[in-house]
Amino acid sequence: MLKGKKIAILGGGTMGRAIAGGLVRSGKVKPAQIVATTRTRASAERFAAEFRIATGLDNAKAAKGADILLLCVKPKDVAKTLAELRKKGALKGKPLLISIAAGTSTKYLEGEAGSNVPVLRAMPNTPCLINRGMTVVAKGSKGTDAHVDVAREIFTPLGRFMELEEKHMDTVTGLSASGPAFMYVILEALADGGVMRGLPRGVATELVAQMTLGAASMVLETGRHPAALKDDVTTPAGCTIAGILALEDGRIRSVLARGVEITARVAGELGK
Ligand SMILES: NC(=O)c1ccc[n+]([C@@H]2O[C@H](COP(=O)([O-])OP(=O)(O)OC[C@H]3O[C@@H](n4cnc5c(N)ncnc54)[C@H](OP(=O)(O)O)[C@@H]3O)[C@@H](O)[C@H]2O)c1
């Protein structure tokens, strides 16, 4: 489905690079099919050198003739980027517009892109760069199942893919898009515990990262409830339950859950 399709990545920052890198690494798309834009020449040159992809500063030039536009600029830059494309006639061919901007609704995107441009809203995360990402997509009013299939083709090589109703997108942002940052904090804190007990930092970090990968894989691959998997580790009167009680004393569950809730709330404000 992506064979021969031209993909323009508008906004080659952290996420634009993660998507381009993941796509090229997967081999599903050839570098020659992708063009990317940035605001500054230095970023464009860095992007081009990293992935051997054509880059530039002219969004309209990149978008003209593209089949798929991946809008990867910050939410505050969405309106002016789409206005530039509209003014220069770069949306006349009605390319599929996939925006990854947090908190930016398909209704808003449709309004800014003008009539008849099919719009999808996507929420990927940074692990897309190493093909271990999680991407959720929601359809706009002109988005069809065929458009979602195109998004699936783009994002499945970058990790897991799911379609949800748009009402969930801010929550998805707070969970799987911001989530890697939460996990890095947790990972670092757990490693601190090992360092406190005398492990070198590098060793502690490797133990924690591999443990996290294994625990997450157990949830995904066994389909068992995390509570049941936790019970497998907690021997009665043992050391693990002692550690869990210490975490519960610190209200770890409500702290993490509230972190997701407030992130989702703030995400919903970003596109306004
Ligand atoms: N970071 C995440 O984990 C994450 C996850 C999911 C979704 N998102 C969403 O992804 C989007 C991008 O986030 P990010 O973290 O990748 O931001 P970022 O690293 O700041 O990247 C933004 C990029 O947009 C470029 N840019 C700015 N104005 C532009 C314009 N008018 N035309 C073309 N390019 C322009 C910037 O160029 P310069 O480098 O030259 O300044 C930069 O490369 C946001 O909307 C965010 O909500 C982010």
The ligand as a MOL file (V3000), in Angstrom:
LIG
                    3D

  0  0  0     0  0            999 V3000
M  V30 BEGIN CTAB
M  V30 COUNTS 48 52 0 0 0
M  V30 BEGIN ATOM
M  V30 1 N 7.8690 14.2670 21.8020 0
M  V30 2 C 6.9830 13.2880 21.9870 0
M  V30 3 O 7.2320 12.3230 22.7270 0
M  V30 4 C 5.6680 13.3210 21.2340 0
M  V30 5 C 4.8630 12.1670 21.2370 0
M  V30 6 C 3.6830 12.1720 20.4860 0
M  V30 7 C 3.2970 13.3140 19.8040 0
M  V30 8 N 4.0880 14.4210 19.8490 0 CHG=1
M  V30 9 C 3.6870 15.5940 19.0590 0
M  V30 10 O 4.6150 15.6730 17.9980 0
M  V30 11 C 4.7800 17.0220 17.6030 0
M  V30 12 C 6.2610 17.3300 17.5120 0
M  V30 13 O 6.8370 17.1640 18.7860 0
M  V30 14 P 8.4110 16.9910 18.9310 0
M  V30 15 O 8.6470 16.5270 20.3110 0
M  V30 16 O 8.9300 16.1690 17.7890 0 CHG=-1
M  V30 17 O 8.8790 18.5210 18.7730 0
M  V30 18 P 10.2780 19.0900 18.3010 0
M  V30 19 O 11.3670 18.1200 18.6100 0
M  V30 20 O 10.3740 20.4770 18.8300 0
M  V30 21 O 10.1370 19.1450 16.7210 0
M  V30 22 C 9.3880 20.1100 16.0460 0
M  V30 23 C 10.0230 20.2620 14.6800 0
M  V30 24 O 9.1930 21.1230 13.9220 0
M  V30 25 C 10.0480 21.9650 13.1720 0
M  V30 26 N 9.2860 23.1430 12.8010 0
M  V30 27 C 8.8920 24.2020 13.5710 0
M  V30 28 N 8.1530 25.0660 12.8310 0
M  V30 29 C 8.1050 24.5350 11.5880 0
M  V30 30 C 7.5090 24.9470 10.3760 0
M  V30 31 N 6.8000 26.0730 10.2970 0
M  V30 32 N 7.6580 24.1630 9.2820 0
M  V30 33 C 8.3480 22.9970 9.3370 0
M  V30 34 N 8.9450 22.5590 10.4480 0
M  V30 35 C 8.8190 23.3100 11.5520 0
M  V30 36 C 11.2280 22.2540 14.0780 0
M  V30 37 O 12.3390 22.6680 13.3100 0
M  V30 38 P 13.7050 23.1230 13.9950 0
M  V30 39 O 14.3570 21.8830 14.5080 0
M  V30 40 O 14.4760 23.6970 12.8590 0
M  V30 41 O 13.3470 24.1000 15.0610 0
M  V30 42 C 11.4270 20.8700 14.7170 0
M  V30 43 O 12.2940 20.1040 13.9230 0
M  V30 44 C 4.0310 17.8890 18.6070 0
M  V30 45 O 2.8620 18.3640 18.0290 0
M  V30 46 C 3.7450 16.9400 19.7640 0
M  V30 47 O 2.5190 17.2500 20.3740 0
M  V30 48 C 5.2760 14.4380 20.5290 0
M  V30 END ATOM
M  V30 BEGIN BOND
M  V30 1 1 1 2
M  V30 2 2 2 3
M  V30 3 1 2 4
M  V30 4 1 4 5
M  V30 5 2 4 48
M  V30 6 2 5 6
M  V30 7 1 6 7
M  V30 8 2 7 8
M  V30 9 1 8 9
M  V30 10 1 8 48
M  V30 11 1 9 10
M  V30 12 1 9 46
M  V30 13 1 10 11
M  V30 14 1 11 12
M  V30 15 1 11 44
M  V30 16 1 12 13
M  V30 17 1 13 14
M  V30 18 2 14 15
M  V30 19 1 14 16
M  V30 20 1 14 17
M  V30 21 1 17 18
M  V30 22 2 18 19
M  V30 23 1 18 20
M  V30 24 1 18 21
M  V30 25 1 21 22
M  V30 26 1 22 23
M  V30 27 1 23 24
M  V30 28 1 23 42
M  V30 29 1 24 25
M  V30 30 1 25 26
M  V30 31 1 25 36
M  V30 32 1 26 27
M  V30 33 1 26 35
M  V30 34 2 27 28
M  V30 35 1 28 29
M  V30 36 1 29 30
M  V30 37 2 29 35
M  V30 38 1 30 31
M  V30 39 2 30 32
M  V30 40 1 32 33
M  V30 41 2 33 34
M  V30 42 1 34 35
M  V30 43 1 36 37
M  V30 44 1 36 42
M  V30 45 1 37 38
M  V30 46 2 38 39
M  V30 47 1 38 40
M  V30 48 1 38 41
M  V30 49 1 42 43
M  V30 50 1 44 45
M  V30 51 1 44 46
M  V30 52 1 46 47
M  V30 END BOND
M  V30 END CTAB
M  END
